[in-house]
Amino acid sequence: MPNFANPFQGNVDRKLSNAELMQALRLDIAGELEAIFLYEAHYLATDDPVARMVLADIRDEEKAHVGELVTLMRHLDSRETELFLEGEGEVNAMLEKLGIAAKGAGGPAPASGPTVGDMAGR
């Protein structure tokens, strides 16, 4: 059963520091991953086509939320970005050893509108 944190518990009269925000984003990602797991379990547990379609759509939206949160973390912390890219490089090297082309090689497709990165200098 989910254990929802009280977002106002222990509030202080200040904004989160960058380190605190990064920790909060990690918790947010954990919540999104839990939701993905649950929606997938429910999707697999039914044969009803409407329920499967709705659950799959919601599950996929949660996956998009993970991507948004990771992108925000990469924007907020350059060291975090370096570590993510280091891990990506390690997996790509393993794929290369196995003769497997990395999916999405060449980077992500350009966004259709403004991105968080576009706002970096503002």
Biopython code that builds the backbone (N, CA, C, O; Angstrom):
import numpy as np
from Bio.PDB.StructureBuilder import StructureBuilder

atoms = [
    (1, "MET", "N", (0.852, -1.169, 0.000)),
    (1, "MET", "CA", (0.000, 0.000, 0.000)),
    (1, "MET", "C", (0.901, 1.236, 0.000)),
    (1, "MET", "O", (1.899, 1.275, 0.719)),
    (2, "PRO", "N", (0.553, 2.242, -0.801)),
    (2, "PRO", "CA", (1.378, 3.444, -0.845)),
    (2, "PRO", "C", (1.452, 4.137, 0.514)),
    (2, "PRO", "O", (0.511, 4.095, 1.306)),
    (3, "ASN", "N", (2.558, 4.755, 0.752)),
    (3, "ASN", "CA", (2.769, 5.527, 1.972)),
    (3, "ASN", "C", (3.009, 6.964, 1.531)),
    (3, "ASN", "O", (4.133, 7.333, 1.189)),
    (4, "PHE", "N", (1.958, 7.772, 1.537)),
    (4, "PHE", "CA", (2.072, 9.131, 1.044)),
    (4, "PHE", "C", (2.710, 10.030, 2.090)),
    (4, "PHE", "O", (2.264, 10.103, 3.235)),
    (5, "ALA", "N", (3.752, 10.703, 1.670)),
    (5, "ALA", "CA", (4.424, 11.647, 2.556)),
    (5, "ALA", "C", (3.572, 12.903, 2.679)),
    (5, "ALA", "O", (2.867, 13.278, 1.742)),
    (6, "ASN", "N", (3.637, 13.542, 3.819)),
    (6, "ASN", "CA", (2.962, 14.813, 4.012)),
    (6, "ASN", "C", (3.898, 15.903, 3.499)),
    (6, "ASN", "O", (4.941, 16.141, 4.108)),
    (7, "PRO", "N", (3.554, 16.582, 2.382)),
    (7, "PRO", "CA", (4.467, 17.573, 1.820)),
    (7, "PRO", "C", (4.657, 18.793, 2.712)),
    (7, "PRO", "O", (5.581, 19.576, 2.493)),
    (8, "PHE", "N", (3.793, 18.969, 3.721)),
    (8, "PHE", "CA", (3.890, 20.133, 4.593)),
    (8, "PHE", "C", (4.509, 19.799, 5.941)),
    (8, "PHE", "O", (4.711, 20.689, 6.768)),
    (9, "GLN", "N", (4.809, 18.536, 6.168)),
    (9, "GLN", "CA", (5.393, 18.113, 7.441)),
    (9, "GLN", "C", (6.790, 18.707, 7.575)),
    (9, "GLN", "O", (7.628, 18.556, 6.687)),
    (10, "GLY", "N", (7.021, 19.363, 8.661)),
    (10, "GLY", "CA", (8.346, 19.922, 8.920)),
    (10, "GLY", "C", (8.696, 21.110, 8.042)),
    (10, "GLY", "O", (9.875, 21.425, 7.881)),
    (11, "ASN", "N", (7.691, 21.784, 7.466)),
    (11, "ASN", "CA", (7.980, 22.938, 6.625)),
    (11, "ASN", "C", (8.678, 24.028, 7.428)),
    (11, "ASN", "O", (8.417, 24.221, 8.616)),
    (12, "VAL", "N", (9.558, 24.723, 6.754)),
    (12, "VAL", "CA", (10.233, 25.878, 7.338)),
    (12, "VAL", "C", (9.931, 27.082, 6.452)),
    (12, "VAL", "O", (9.484, 26.932, 5.315)),
    (13, "ASP", "N", (10.173, 28.252, 6.974)),
    (13, "ASP", "CA", (9.873, 29.482, 6.236)),
    (13, "ASP", "C", (10.993, 29.840, 5.265)),
    (13, "ASP", "O", (11.584, 30.917, 5.341)),
    (14, "ARG", "N", (11.268, 28.918, 4.359)),
    (14, "ARG", "CA", (12.284, 29.178, 3.340)),
    (14, "ARG", "C", (12.032, 28.251, 2.163)),
    (14, "ARG", "O", (11.271, 27.289, 2.262)),
    (15, "LYS", "N", (12.673, 28.550, 1.066)),
    (15, "LYS", "CA", (12.590, 27.693, -0.115)),
    (15, "LYS", "C", (13.602, 26.560, 0.026)),
    (15, "LYS", "O", (14.554, 26.658, 0.800)),
    (16, "LEU", "N", (13.388, 25.488, -0.727)),
    (16, "LEU", "CA", (14.327, 24.368, -0.717)),
    (16, "LEU", "C", (15.669, 24.794, -1.298)),
    (16, "LEU", "O", (15.723, 25.565, -2.255)),
    (17, "SER", "N", (16.729, 24.297, -0.726)),
    (17, "SER", "CA", (18.038, 24.477, -1.346)),
    (17, "SER", "C", (18.085, 23.579, -2.577)),
    (17, "SER", "O", (17.236, 22.702, -2.738)),
    (18, "ASN", "N", (19.060, 23.791, -3.435)),
    (18, "ASN", "CA", (19.197, 22.965, -4.626)),
    (18, "ASN", "C", (19.380, 21.491, -4.244)),
    (18, "ASN", "O", (18.799, 20.610, -4.878)),
    (19, "ALA", "N", (20.179, 21.225, -3.221)),
    (19, "ALA", "CA", (20.403, 19.844, -2.776)),
    (19, "ALA", "C", (19.105, 19.220, -2.258)),
    (19, "ALA", "O", (18.827, 18.051, -2.522)),
    (20, "GLU", "N", (18.320, 19.998, -1.524)),
    (20, "GLU", "CA", (17.042, 19.490, -1.013)),
    (20, "GLU", "C", (16.054, 19.236, -2.149)),
    (20, "GLU", "O", (15.317, 18.250, -2.133)),
    (21, "LEU", "N", (16.047, 20.133, -3.133)),
    (21, "LEU", "CA", (15.173, 19.943, -4.287)),
    (21, "LEU", "C", (15.568, 18.689, -5.056)),
    (21, "LEU", "O", (14.702, 17.933, -5.496)),
    (22, "MET", "N", (16.867, 18.461, -5.220)),
    (22, "MET", "CA", (17.328, 17.252, -5.914)),
    (22, "MET", "C", (16.858, 16.006, -5.167)),
    (22, "MET", "O", (16.424, 15.036, -5.788)),
    (23, "GLN", "N", (16.943, 16.029, -3.851)),
    (23, "GLN", "CA", (16.487, 14.880, -3.060)),
    (23, "GLN", "C", (14.974, 14.699, -3.208)),
    (23, "GLN", "O", (14.492, 13.571, -3.313)),
    (24, "ALA", "N", (14.232, 15.794, -3.215)),
    (24, "ALA", "CA", (12.780, 15.717, -3.401)),
    (24, "ALA", "C", (12.440, 15.152, -4.779)),
    (24, "ALA", "O", (11.498, 14.371, -4.913)),
    (25, "LEU", "N", (13.198, 15.538, -5.796)),
    (25, "LEU", "CA", (12.961, 15.016, -7.140)),
    (25, "LEU", "C", (13.233, 13.518, -7.209)),
    (25, "LEU", "O", (12.537, 12.792, -7.919)),
    (26, "ARG", "N", (14.244, 13.052, -6.475)),
    (26, "ARG", "CA", (14.503, 11.601, -6.428)),
    (26, "ARG", "C", (13.310, 10.866, -5.817)),
    (26, "ARG", "O", (12.931, 9.794, -6.288)),
    (27, "LEU", "N", (12.729, 11.436, -4.783)),
    (27, "LEU", "CA", (11.543, 10.844, -4.166)),
    (27, "LEU", "C", (10.364, 10.879, -5.142)),
    (27, "LEU", "O", (9.594, 9.922, -5.221)),
    (28, "ASP", "N", (10.226, 11.980, -5.882)),
    (28, "ASP", "CA", (9.170, 12.076, -6.893)),
    (28, "ASP", "C", (9.335, 10.987, -7.954)),
    (28, "ASP", "O", (8.358, 10.366, -8.371)),
    (29, "ILE", "N", (10.575, 10.761, -8.388)),
    (29, "ILE", "CA", (10.843, 9.718, -9.381)),
    (29, "ILE", "C", (10.478, 8.349, -8.822)),
    (29, "ILE", "O", (9.898, 7.524, -9.527)),
    (30, "ALA", "N", (10.812, 8.105, -7.562)),
    (30, "ALA", "CA", (10.456, 6.825, -6.938)),
    (30, "ALA", "C", (8.940, 6.632, -6.947)),
    (30, "ALA", "O", (8.456, 5.527, -7.195)),
    (31, "GLY", "N", (8.196, 7.696, -6.680)),
    (31, "GLY", "CA", (6.737, 7.613, -6.708)),
    (31, "GLY", "C", (6.209, 7.312, -8.099)),
    (31, "GLY", "O", (5.276, 6.526, -8.259)),
    (32, "GLU", "N", (6.804, 7.936, -9.103)),
    (32, "GLU", "CA", (6.392, 7.674, -10.486)),
    (32, "GLU", "C", (6.690, 6.226, -10.868)),
    (32, "GLU", "O", (5.880, 5.574, -11.526)),
    (33, "LEU", "N", (7.861, 5.722, -10.451)),
    (33, "LEU", "CA", (8.213, 4.330, -10.763)),
    (33, "LEU", "C", (7.257, 3.353, -10.086)),
    (33, "LEU", "O", (6.889, 2.333, -10.669)),
    (34, "GLU", "N", (6.857, 3.665, -8.860)),
    (34, "GLU", "CA", (5.889, 2.811, -8.172)),
    (34, "GLU", "C", (4.555, 2.818, -8.923)),
    (34, "GLU", "O", (3.923, 1.774, -9.080)),
    (35, "ALA", "N", (4.134, 3.990, -9.383)),
    (35, "ALA", "CA", (2.877, 4.084, -10.127)),
    (35, "ALA", "C", (2.958, 3.281, -11.424)),
    (35, "ALA", "O", (2.003, 2.595, -11.790)),
    (36, "ILE", "N", (4.094, 3.364, -12.120)),
    (36, "ILE", "CA", (4.276, 2.589, -13.352)),
    (36, "ILE", "C", (4.110, 1.100, -13.059)),
    (36, "ILE", "O", (3.409, 0.393, -13.783)),
    (37, "PHE", "N", (4.753, 0.635, -12.006)),
    (37, "PHE", "CA", (4.675, -0.776, -11.620)),
    (37, "PHE", "C", (3.231, -1.190, -11.357)),
    (37, "PHE", "O", (2.791, -2.243, -11.818)),
    (38, "LEU", "N", (2.495, -0.365, -10.618)),
    (38, "LEU", "CA", (1.113, -0.703, -10.272)),
    (38, "LEU", "C", (0.200, -0.696, -11.496)),
    (38, "LEU", "O", (-0.599, -1.616, -11.675)),
    (39, "TYR", "N", (0.310, 0.337, -12.345)),
    (39, "TYR", "CA", (-0.530, 0.381, -13.543)),
    (39, "TYR", "C", (-0.221, -0.797, -14.464)),
    (39, "TYR", "O", (-1.132, -1.371, -15.061)),
    (40, "GLU", "N", (1.043, -1.155, -14.581)),
    (40, "GLU", "CA", (1.423, -2.304, -15.411)),
    (40, "GLU", "C", (0.847, -3.595, -14.837)),
    (40, "GLU", "O", (0.361, -4.442, -15.587)),
    (41, "ALA", "N", (0.896, -3.753, -13.521)),
    (41, "ALA", "CA", (0.334, -4.948, -12.884)),
    (41, "ALA", "C", (-1.166, -5.040, -13.140)),
    (41, "ALA", "O", (-1.688, -6.120, -13.413)),
    (42, "HIS", "N", (-1.853, -3.913, -13.052)),
    (42, "HIS", "CA", (-3.298, -3.906, -13.288)),
    (42, "HIS", "C", (-3.604, -4.182, -14.758)),
    (42, "HIS", "O", (-4.558, -4.891, -15.079)),
    (43, "TYR", "N", (-2.787, -3.617, -15.645)),
    (43, "TYR", "CA", (-2.925, -3.859, -17.087)),
    (43, "TYR", "C", (-2.792, -5.354, -17.388)),
    (43, "TYR", "O", (-3.583, -5.912, -18.148)),
    (44, "LEU", "N", (-1.799, -5.990, -16.793)),
    (44, "LEU", "CA", (-1.566, -7.415, -17.035)),
    (44, "LEU", "C", (-2.629, -8.300, -16.392)),
    (44, "LEU", "O", (-2.807, -9.449, -16.796)),
    (45, "ALA", "N", (-3.329, -7.775, -15.402)),
    (45, "ALA", "CA", (-4.288, -8.577, -14.641)),
    (45, "ALA", "C", (-5.691, -8.588, -15.242)),
    (45, "ALA", "O", (-6.587, -9.230, -14.694)),
    (46, "THR", "N", (-5.895, -7.889, -16.358)),
    (46, "THR", "CA", (-7.239, -7.858, -16.946)),
    (46, "THR", "C", (-7.185, -8.132, -18.440)),
    (46, "THR", "O", (-6.183, -7.873, -19.108)),
    (47, "ASP", "N", (-8.278, -8.658, -18.937)),
    (47, "ASP", "CA", (-8.429, -8.852, -20.376)),
    (47, "ASP", "C", (-9.381, -7.824, -20.987)),
    (47, "ASP", "O", (-9.575, -7.809, -22.202)),
    (48, "ASP", "N", (-9.973, -6.971, -20.160)),
    (48, "ASP", "CA", (-10.913, -5.972, -20.661)),
    (48, "ASP", "C", (-10.155, -4.976, -21.537)),
    (48, "ASP", "O", (-9.240, -4.313, -21.050)),
    (49, "PRO", "N", (-10.516, -4.854, -22.830)),
    (49, "PRO", "CA", (-9.745, -4.003, -23.736)),
    (49, "PRO", "C", (-9.780, -2.519, -23.373)),
    (49, "PRO", "O", (-8.788, -1.815, -23.566)),
    (50, "VAL", "N", (-10.901, -2.041, -22.855)),
    (50, "VAL", "CA", (-10.974, -0.625, -22.469)),
    (50, "VAL", "C", (-10.085, -0.372, -21.261)),
    (50, "VAL", "O", (-9.326, 0.597, -21.242)),
    (51, "ALA", "N", (-10.172, -1.232, -20.257)),
    (51, "ALA", "CA", (-9.327, -1.078, -19.069)),
    (51, "ALA", "C", (-7.854, -1.144, -19.457)),
    (51, "ALA", "O", (-7.047, -0.355, -18.967)),
    (52, "ARG", "N", (-7.504, -2.075, -20.326)),
    (52, "ARG", "CA", (-6.101, -2.207, -20.752)),
    (52, "ARG", "C", (-5.627, -0.939, -21.465)),
    (52, "ARG", "O", (-4.511, -0.470, -21.237)),
    (53, "MET", "N", (-6.482, -0.389, -22.329)),
    (53, "MET", "CA", (-6.097, 0.818, -23.058)),
    (53, "MET", "C", (-5.887, 1.992, -22.102)),
    (53, "MET", "O", (-4.894, 2.712, -22.204)),
    (54, "VAL", "N", (-6.819, 2.178, -21.182)),
    (54, "VAL", "CA", (-6.719, 3.289, -20.227)),
    (54, "VAL", "C", (-5.505, 3.106, -19.322)),
    (54, "VAL", "O", (-4.737, 4.047, -19.122)),
    (55, "LEU", "N", (-5.325, 1.913, -18.778)),
    (55, "LEU", "CA", (-4.195, 1.658, -17.873)),
    (55, "LEU", "C", (-2.859, 1.819, -18.586)),
    (55, "LEU", "O", (-1.914, 2.362, -18.013)),
    (56, "ALA", "N", (-2.767, 1.355, -19.827)),
    (56, "ALA", "CA", (-1.527, 1.508, -20.592)),
    (56, "ALA", "C", (-1.232, 2.983, -20.842)),
    (56, "ALA", "O", (-0.079, 3.408, -20.765)),
    (57, "ASP", "N", (-2.268, 3.765, -21.142)),
    (57, "ASP", "CA", (-2.087, 5.192, -21.382)),
    (57, "ASP", "C", (-1.595, 5.895, -20.119)),
    (57, "ASP", "O", (-0.664, 6.699, -20.171)),
    (58, "ILE", "N", (-2.221, 5.590, -18.993)),
    (58, "ILE", "CA", (-1.807, 6.209, -17.727)),
    (58, "ILE", "C", (-0.382, 5.790, -17.381)),
    (58, "ILE", "O", (0.431, 6.623, -16.980)),
    (59, "ARG", "N", (-0.078, 4.496, -17.535)),
    (59, "ARG", "CA", (1.279, 3.991, -17.268)),
    (59, "ARG", "C", (2.308, 4.756, -18.096)),
    (59, "ARG", "O", (3.350, 5.165, -17.584)),
    (60, "ASP", "N", (2.006, 4.945, -19.373)),
    (60, "ASP", "CA", (2.946, 5.635, -20.252)),
    (60, "ASP", "C", (3.098, 7.109, -19.885)),
    (60, "ASP", "O", (4.178, 7.677, -20.048)),
    (61, "GLU", "N", (2.028, 7.735, -19.393)),
    (61, "GLU", "CA", (2.134, 9.118, -18.915)),
    (61, "GLU", "C", (3.082, 9.197, -17.721)),
    (61, "GLU", "O", (3.854, 10.148, -17.600)),
    (62, "GLU", "N", (3.023, 8.198, -16.843)),
    (62, "GLU", "CA", (3.932, 8.170, -15.692)),
    (62, "GLU", "C", (5.382, 8.051, -16.164)),
    (62, "GLU", "O", (6.281, 8.660, -15.585)),
    (63, "LYS", "N", (5.601, 7.269, -17.210)),
    (63, "LYS", "CA", (6.954, 7.143, -17.768)),
    (63, "LYS", "C", (7.439, 8.491, -18.297)),
    (63, "LYS", "O", (8.606, 8.846, -18.137)),
    (64, "ALA", "N", (6.532, 9.237, -18.929)),
    (64, "ALA", "CA", (6.896, 10.575, -19.403)),
    (64, "ALA", "C", (7.245, 11.482, -18.230)),
    (64, "ALA", "O", (8.151, 12.308, -18.335)),
    (65, "HIS", "N", (6.531, 11.336, -17.108)),
    (65, "HIS", "CA", (6.845, 12.133, -15.919)),
    (65, "HIS", "C", (8.255, 11.835, -15.424)),
    (65, "HIS", "O", (8.974, 12.749, -15.019)),
    (66, "VAL", "N", (8.658, 10.561, -15.452)),
    (66, "VAL", "CA", (10.026, 10.206, -15.050)),
    (66, "VAL", "C", (11.015, 10.946, -15.939)),
    (66, "VAL", "O", (11.993, 11.510, -15.449)),
    (67, "GLY", "N", (10.765, 10.945, -17.233)),
    (67, "GLY", "CA", (11.647, 11.653, -18.161)),
    (67, "GLY", "C", (11.711, 13.142, -17.869)),
    (67, "GLY", "O", (12.782, 13.745, -17.940)),
    (68, "GLU", "N", (10.572, 13.736, -17.542)),
    (68, "GLU", "CA", (10.549, 15.165, -17.215)),
    (68, "GLU", "C", (11.350, 15.451, -15.954)),
    (68, "GLU", "O", (12.103, 16.424, -15.897)),
    (69, "LEU", "N", (11.188, 14.607, -14.948)),
    (69, "LEU", "CA", (11.899, 14.822, -13.683)),
    (69, "LEU", "C", (13.400, 14.629, -13.849)),
    (69, "LEU", "O", (14.187, 15.395, -13.291)),
    (70, "VAL", "N", (13.807, 13.616, -14.608)),
    (70, "VAL", "CA", (15.236, 13.399, -14.855)),
    (70, "VAL", "C", (15.806, 14.579, -15.634)),
    (70, "VAL", "O", (16.910, 15.040, -15.347)),
    (71, "THR", "N", (15.057, 15.066, -16.615)),
    (71, "THR", "CA", (15.515, 16.227, -17.381)),
    (71, "THR", "C", (15.668, 17.443, -16.476)),
    (71, "THR", "O", (16.632, 18.197, -16.610)),
    (72, "LEU", "N", (14.731, 17.639, -15.561)),
    (72, "LEU", "CA", (14.836, 18.744, -14.608)),
    (72, "LEU", "C", (16.075, 18.579, -13.734)),
    (72, "LEU", "O", (16.791, 19.549, -13.485)),
    (73, "MET", "N", (16.333, 17.358, -13.266)),
    (73, "MET", "CA", (17.523, 17.114, -12.448)),
    (73, "MET", "C", (18.792, 17.434, -13.231)),
    (73, "MET", "O", (19.735, 18.013, -12.693)),
    (74, "ARG", "N", (18.803, 17.053, -14.499)),
    (74, "ARG", "CA", (19.981, 17.323, -15.326)),
    (74, "ARG", "C", (20.176, 18.823, -15.506)),
    (74, "ARG", "O", (21.309, 19.299, -15.580)),
    (75, "HIS", "N", (19.084, 19.563, -15.578)),
    (75, "HIS", "CA", (19.163, 21.018, -15.702)),
    (75, "HIS", "C", (19.702, 21.651, -14.416)),
    (75, "HIS", "O", (20.487, 22.597, -14.466)),
    (76, "LEU", "N", (19.280, 21.126, -13.278)),
    (76, "LEU", "CA", (19.628, 21.725, -11.991)),
    (76, "LEU", "C", (21.031, 21.384, -11.506)),
    (76, "LEU", "O", (21.615, 22.148, -10.738)),
    (77, "ASP", "N", (21.584, 20.253, -11.937)),
    (77, "ASP", "CA", (22.848, 19.781, -11.365)),
    (77, "ASP", "C", (23.739, 19.202, -12.456)),
    (77, "ASP", "O", (23.498, 18.095, -12.938)),
    (78, "SER", "N", (24.766, 19.949, -12.844)),
    (78, "SER", "CA", (25.647, 19.503, -13.923)),
    (78, "SER", "C", (26.399, 18.228, -13.550)),
    (78, "SER", "O", (26.692, 17.413, -14.425)),
    (79, "ARG", "N", (26.715, 18.041, -12.279)),
    (79, "ARG", "CA", (27.399, 16.810, -11.854)),
    (79, "ARG", "C", (26.482, 15.603, -12.054)),
    (79, "ARG", "O", (26.934, 14.537, -12.472)),
    (80, "GLU", "N", (25.219, 15.773, -11.759)),
    (80, "GLU", "CA", (24.242, 14.697, -11.972)),
    (80, "GLU", "C", (24.204, 14.335, -13.456)),
    (80, "GLU", "O", (24.155, 13.158, -13.814)),
    (81, "THR", "N", (24.227, 15.349, -14.308)),
    (81, "THR", "CA", (24.234, 15.117, -15.751)),
    (81, "THR", "C", (25.458, 14.313, -16.149)),
    (81, "THR", "O", (25.353, 13.368, -16.931)),
    (82, "GLU", "N", (26.623, 14.679, -15.618)),
    (82, "GLU", "CA", (27.854, 13.943, -15.929)),
    (82, "GLU", "C", (27.724, 12.474, -15.546)),
    (82, "GLU", "O", (28.145, 11.595, -16.298)),
    (83, "LEU", "N", (27.148, 12.207, -14.386)),
    (83, "LEU", "CA", (27.000, 10.825, -13.928)),
    (83, "LEU", "C", (26.005, 10.052, -14.795)),
    (83, "LEU", "O", (26.242, 8.888, -15.116)),
    (84, "PHE", "N", (24.899, 10.687, -15.174)),
    (84, "PHE", "CA", (23.930, 10.035, -16.066)),
    (84, "PHE", "C", (24.601, 9.686, -17.393)),
    (84, "PHE", "O", (24.443, 8.577, -17.904)),
    (85, "LEU", "N", (25.346, 10.635, -17.942)),
    (85, "LEU", "CA", (26.008, 10.406, -19.224)),
    (85, "LEU", "C", (27.098, 9.350, -19.104)),
    (85, "LEU", "O", (27.310, 8.569, -20.032)),
    (86, "GLU", "N", (27.792, 9.321, -17.965)),
    (86, "GLU", "CA", (28.806, 8.289, -17.735)),
    (86, "GLU", "C", (28.156, 6.904, -17.757)),
    (86, "GLU", "O", (28.670, 5.982, -18.391)),
    (87, "GLY", "N", (27.042, 6.765, -17.074)),
    (87, "GLY", "CA", (26.326, 5.490, -17.067)),
    (87, "GLY", "C", (25.835, 5.111, -18.453)),
    (87, "GLY", "O", (25.912, 3.948, -18.850)),
    (88, "GLU", "N", (25.333, 6.085, -19.183)),
    (88, "GLU", "CA", (24.879, 5.832, -20.552)),
    (88, "GLU", "C", (26.042, 5.363, -21.417)),
    (88, "GLU", "O", (25.898, 4.442, -22.222)),
    (89, "GLY", "N", (27.197, 6.006, -21.242)),
    (89, "GLY", "CA", (28.383, 5.613, -22.004)),
    (89, "GLY", "C", (28.830, 4.195, -21.696)),
    (89, "GLY", "O", (29.243, 3.463, -22.595)),
    (90, "GLU", "N", (28.750, 3.801, -20.425)),
    (90, "GLU", "CA", (29.137, 2.445, -20.035)),
    (90, "GLU", "C", (28.236, 1.406, -20.697)),
    (90, "GLU", "O", (28.719, 0.388, -21.192)),
    (91, "VAL", "N", (26.940, 1.659, -20.708)),
    (91, "VAL", "CA", (26.012, 0.714, -21.348)),
    (91, "VAL", "C", (26.259, 0.679, -22.854)),
    (91, "VAL", "O", (26.259, -0.396, -23.453)),
    (92, "ASN", "N", (26.468, 1.835, -23.470)),
    (92, "ASN", "CA", (26.738, 1.871, -24.908)),
    (92, "ASN", "C", (28.010, 1.106, -25.253)),
    (92, "ASN", "O", (28.069, 0.445, -26.290)),
    (93, "ALA", "N", (29.033, 1.188, -24.394)),
    (93, "ALA", "CA", (30.267, 0.426, -24.624)),
    (93, "ALA", "C", (29.994, -1.078, -24.555)),
    (93, "ALA", "O", (30.534, -1.847, -25.350)),
    (94, "MET", "N", (29.161, -1.491, -23.608)),
    (94, "MET", "CA", (28.800, -2.913, -23.505)),
    (94, "MET", "C", (28.026, -3.362, -24.739)),
    (94, "MET", "O", (28.269, -4.448, -25.266)),
    (95, "LEU", "N", (27.101, -2.533, -25.197)),
    (95, "LEU", "CA", (26.339, -2.858, -26.404)),
    (95, "LEU", "C", (27.270, -2.999, -27.599)),
    (95, "LEU", "O", (27.118, -3.910, -28.413)),
    (96, "GLU", "N", (28.236, -2.090, -27.696)),
    (96, "GLU", "CA", (29.193, -2.134, -28.799)),
    (96, "GLU", "C", (30.001, -3.429, -28.758)),
    (96, "GLU", "O", (30.230, -4.050, -29.796)),
    (97, "LYS", "N", (30.436, -3.843, -27.555)),
    (97, "LYS", "CA", (31.167, -5.107, -27.412)),
    (97, "LYS", "C", (30.345, -6.286, -27.910)),
    (97, "LYS", "O", (30.885, -7.249, -28.454)),
    (98, "LEU", "N", (29.038, -6.201, -27.718)),
    (98, "LEU", "CA", (28.139, -7.274, -28.137)),
    (98, "LEU", "C", (27.678, -7.119, -29.587)),
    (98, "LEU", "O", (26.932, -7.955, -30.097)),
    (99, "GLY", "N", (28.121, -6.056, -30.242)),
    (99, "GLY", "CA", (27.733, -5.817, -31.627)),
    (99, "GLY", "C", (26.298, -5.352, -31.787)),
    (99, "GLY", "O", (25.673, -5.575, -32.824)),
    (100, "ILE", "N", (25.782, -4.706, -30.752)),
    (100, "ILE", "CA", (24.401, -4.223, -30.768)),
    (100, "ILE", "C", (24.420, -2.710, -30.913)),
    (100, "ILE", "O", (25.106, -2.013, -30.165)),
    (101, "ALA", "N", (23.664, -2.210, -31.876)),
    (101, "ALA", "CA", (23.580, -0.760, -32.057)),
    (101, "ALA", "C", (22.746, -0.168, -30.931)),
    (101, "ALA", "O", (21.682, -0.686, -30.592)),
    (102, "ALA", "N", (23.236, 0.915, -30.360)),
    (102, "ALA", "CA", (22.500, 1.593, -29.288)),
    (102, "ALA", "C", (21.229, 2.194, -29.862)),
    (102, "ALA", "O", (21.260, 2.840, -30.909)),
    (103, "LYS", "N", (20.115, 1.984, -29.179)),
    (103, "LYS", "CA", (18.847, 2.584, -29.612)),
    (103, "LYS", "C", (18.906, 4.076, -29.354)),
    (103, "LYS", "O", (19.424, 4.523, -28.331)),
    (104, "GLY", "N", (18.380, 4.832, -30.279)),
    (104, "GLY", "CA", (18.360, 6.275, -30.100)),
    (104, "GLY", "C", (19.726, 6.901, -30.288)),
    (104, "GLY", "O", (19.972, 8.004, -29.801)),
    (105, "ALA", "N", (20.626, 6.212, -30.991)),
    (105, "ALA", "CA", (21.960, 6.764, -31.230)),
    (105, "ALA", "C", (21.821, 8.113, -31.909)),
    (105, "ALA", "O", (20.953, 8.304, -32.761)),
    (106, "GLY", "N", (22.659, 9.025, -31.539)),
    (106, "GLY", "CA", (22.603, 10.361, -32.099)),
    (106, "GLY", "C", (21.821, 11.322, -31.235)),
    (106, "GLY", "O", (21.667, 12.490, -31.593)),
    (107, "GLY", "N", (21.327, 10.858, -30.112)),
    (107, "GLY", "CA", (20.631, 11.731, -29.179)),
    (107, "GLY", "C", (19.147, 11.795, -29.458)),
    (107, "GLY", "O", (18.663, 11.285, -30.468)),
    (108, "PRO", "N", (18.433, 12.430, -28.545)),
    (108, "PRO", "CA", (16.983, 12.511, -28.682)),
    (108, "PRO", "C", (16.573, 13.435, -29.821)),
    (108, "PRO", "O", (17.333, 14.316, -30.224)),
    (109, "ALA", "N", (15.376, 13.229, -30.330)),
    (109, "ALA", "CA", (14.843, 14.101, -31.367)),
    (109, "ALA", "C", (14.635, 15.491, -30.778)),
    (109, "ALA", "O", (14.312, 15.623, -29.598)),
    (110, "PRO", "N", (14.818, 16.527, -31.593)),
    (110, "PRO", "CA", (14.617, 17.880, -31.076)),
    (110, "PRO", "C", (13.181, 18.079, -30.604)),
    (110, "PRO", "O", (12.244, 17.515, -31.170)),
    (111, "ALA", "N", (13.027, 18.877, -29.574)),
    (111, "ALA", "CA", (11.698, 19.166, -29.029)),
    (111, "ALA", "C", (10.938, 20.052, -30.002)),
    (111, "ALA", "O", (11.536, 20.845, -30.729)),
    (112, "SER", "N", (9.616, 19.915, -30.012)),
    (112, "SER", "CA", (8.802, 20.711, -30.921)),
    (112, "SER", "C", (8.580, 22.128, -30.398)),
    (112, "SER", "O", (8.154, 23.004, -31.150)),
    (113, "GLY", "N", (8.861, 22.357, -29.138)),
    (113, "GLY", "CA", (8.674, 23.674, -28.546)),
    (113, "GLY", "C", (9.828, 23.997, -27.621)),
    (113, "GLY", "O", (10.822, 23.272, -27.606)),
    (114, "PRO", "N", (9.720, 25.069, -26.847)),
    (114, "PRO", "CA", (10.789, 25.440, -25.924)),
    (114, "PRO", "C", (11.033, 24.334, -24.899)),
    (114, "PRO", "O", (10.106, 23.638, -24.485)),
    (115, "THR", "N", (12.274, 24.188, -24.506)),
    (115, "THR", "CA", (12.638, 23.191, -23.508)),
    (115, "THR", "C", (13.210, 23.879, -22.282)),
    (115, "THR", "O", (13.450, 25.087, -22.299)),
    (116, "VAL", "N", (13.429, 23.120, -21.223)),
    (116, "VAL", "CA", (14.040, 23.661, -20.011)),
    (116, "VAL", "C", (15.402, 24.256, -20.350)),
    (116, "VAL", "O", (15.776, 25.305, -19.825)),
    (117, "GLY", "N", (16.141, 23.582, -21.228)),
    (117, "GLY", "CA", (17.460, 24.074, -21.620)),
    (117, "GLY", "C", (17.406, 25.432, -22.295)),
    (117, "GLY", "O", (18.343, 26.221, -22.176)),
    (118, "ASP", "N", (16.308, 25.718, -23.011)),
    (118, "ASP", "CA", (16.161, 27.013, -23.661)),
    (118, "ASP", "C", (16.099, 28.146, -22.649)),
    (118, "ASP", "O", (16.407, 29.292, -22.977)),
    (119, "MET", "N", (15.705, 27.837, -21.429)),
    (119, "MET", "CA", (15.531, 28.857, -20.402)),
    (119, "MET", "C", (16.774, 29.024, -19.538)),
    (119, "MET", "O", (16.772, 29.839, -18.615)),
    (120, "ALA", "N", (17.828, 28.274, -19.815)),
    (120, "ALA", "CA", (19.002, 28.246, -18.946)),
    (120, "ALA", "C", (19.619, 29.621, -18.734)),
    (120, "ALA", "O", (20.061, 29.924, -17.625)),
    (121, "GLY", "N", (19.662, 30.456, -19.754)),
    (121, "GLY", "CA", (20.323, 31.744, -19.627)),
    (121, "GLY", "C", (19.425, 32.861, -19.138)),
    (121, "GLY", "O", (19.860, 34.011, -19.068)),
    (122, "ARG", "N", (18.201, 32.558, -18.803)),
    (122, "ARG", "CA", (17.240, 33.609, -18.415)),
    (122, "ARG", "C", (17.291, 33.910, -16.961)),
    (122, "ARG", "O", (16.548, 34.766, -16.482)),
]
sb = StructureBuilder()
sb.init_structure("model")
sb.init_model(0)
sb.init_chain("A")
sb.init_seg("    ")
for serial, (resi, resn, name, xyz) in enumerate(atoms, 1):
    if name == "N":
        sb.init_residue(resn, " ", resi, " ")
    sb.init_atom(name, np.array(xyz, "f"), 0.0, 1.0, " ", f" {name:<3s}", serial, name[0])
structure = sb.get_structure()
